[in-house]
C-alpha cells in the first residue's frame, strides 16, 4: 500500500487548525470540565469514524450524489448547532436574572460562585455522556466531514491498491491525529475554567459561544 502521507498530513493538520463546529464544541465542553472536553473530543472523532466507514463502503457516494440526502443531513446538523446555541443563550440569561434577583434581595453576585450553567458539578458519567453526544452529533451530522472522506482522501490513495483499505488507513490516521490535537486543546482550554468562575465573565462566554453556535448553524443551513 502506497499513499501520499506527507501531503495528507498537511491537509489534515490545516483542517484541524481551522476552527469549525467541532472546535467550538470541544473548547466549550473543556471550559465546563476537562472530562467533558475529552469526551466531546472522542465523540467528534467517533463521528468521523462513521463517515470513514460510510466512505469505505461507498455509502457517502449516494449522499453526495443525492441533493435531497445531502440537504437533509445539512439541515439536521444546522438545527443541532442552533439548538446548542439557544440552550447556551437561555442558560446565560437565566443566570443573569438570578444574579439580578440576588442583588434585589441584598446579595452580591461577586461574593460567591455563580449558579452553575452546566453540569460541572454533576456526576462524572453524566458529564461524559453529554460531552460525547455533543461531539458525536456535531460531526456525524456535518455533511462536509462526509465529503472530506469522499473527495479529499481519494486524492492520496494509490490506484494500484485496495481503495477501501487505504481509506481505512488514512481515516484512522486522521482520527488518531485528531484525538492528540483535541486532547492538547482540552488541556489549554480547561485553564480558562478559573477565569470563567467569575459570574460576569462566564455570562459573556455563554452568550458569545451560544450566538456563535447559532451563527454557524444558520451559515451551514444557508450554504449551497
Secondary structure by P-SEA (a helix, b strand, c coil): cccaaaaaaaaaaaaaacccaaaaaaaaaaaacaaaaaaaaaaaaaaaaaaaaaaaaaaaaaaaacaaaaaaaaaaaaaaaaaaaaaaaaaaaaaaaaaaaaaaaccccccccccccccccccaaaaaaaaaaaaaaaaaacaaaaaaacccccccccccccaaaaaaaaaaaaaaaaaaaaaaaaaaaaaaccccccaaaaaaaaaaaaaaaaaaaaaaaacc
